[in-house]
Amino acid sequence: MNSGFPQDIRDRVIQVTEELLTEMTLSPGQLLVMGVSTSEVVGSRIGTDGSDEVAVAILEGALAVQARHGYHLAFQCCEHLNRALVVEAEVARALSLTEVSAIPVHRAGGAMASRAFRDFSKGMLVDSVQADAGIDIGETLIGMHLKPVAIPIRPTVRQVGEARVSMARTRAPLIGGPRAVYV
């Protein structure tokens, strides 16, 4: 990796997150889920080359934007922990999330989730969430952790490092029929 690589990763995470927030305002109490393959960010196949350096840069970027807007963050683990999520313990309590007994580590949970678990003030692993929006860096498939009606957002920044970026916001389901009135 070149010397500017971590800063570039951090800056791109800030840029894509801010771009998501132009499409949907996330207020305090709402939840943004992030799925990250640090292996793909460095140009390797998912799950083969996790990078703590990349995880630190991504976490710094995500936390920088979160601090300005006040929403909650969740980081998805890999399939070795059934795609459980790392959140702050206070978020788990506030959202009535179900804690699971595991600690994400580099080879079981992934570099990103294990870094978030260590760096959060009191990281906790939960089994699932219903997030208001999501950012997927490296095609980790976060859709199961979004509210039921997800709307894809096409970012102008299509990659973080070598990993593809996809994003989604959610909306309330439209129910009723031709006579229904919607907000």
Steps between C-alpha positions, in 0.01 A plus 500: 500500500622848427538751784184693402284188480341511847417871468348443156285217640386720792417788263302275264296358788419855610404591144270202440337539841435870445359414158261250660392770743405732213248234393368428849541690823600269783393648830617417851355161593504369143741229389752470216636150436835452331631181346869511415745261340842642575637218282317640198609855583862386461418314177472143629214253504252549786608330822858434394711805587337702780677822588493668839653812345208526257250428779643787707473741205140396426400526865656846527307619195171347618534645849592846367170525311299338778631755750355783288157339452436296815359178350610155622745268321502122463777298333413161354719199578581235241313172460720327760297690760174470306523865390442622855563871552720713721326793668558710807341336807285810559364468143411136561309599813328799336385292201422184701745292296586141594857453620690189389794336674799540275787737448589579140864437415693541180437144371145462639305818464736688275755778533237775489265356761784404733645853475160660572447266796836602648471872428139566599471625859314178589456282193232234500407230251131471406326246279319737264379855439247674279708796383370815336784510248808305402837519331659186362872523423600183320171325429454351847119484459353719775143483367382265776571777750295772327136583559274320250471769230854584387567753225838468325714812479756521223805673647726718287794344686467141380801358682687519828843371418432206268161415656170587335261717699124464511261692720133499590252704693169370624145629510179397665294246301215639292185313596148523368393545144377761253303687769788517749662835577874494573732738686 
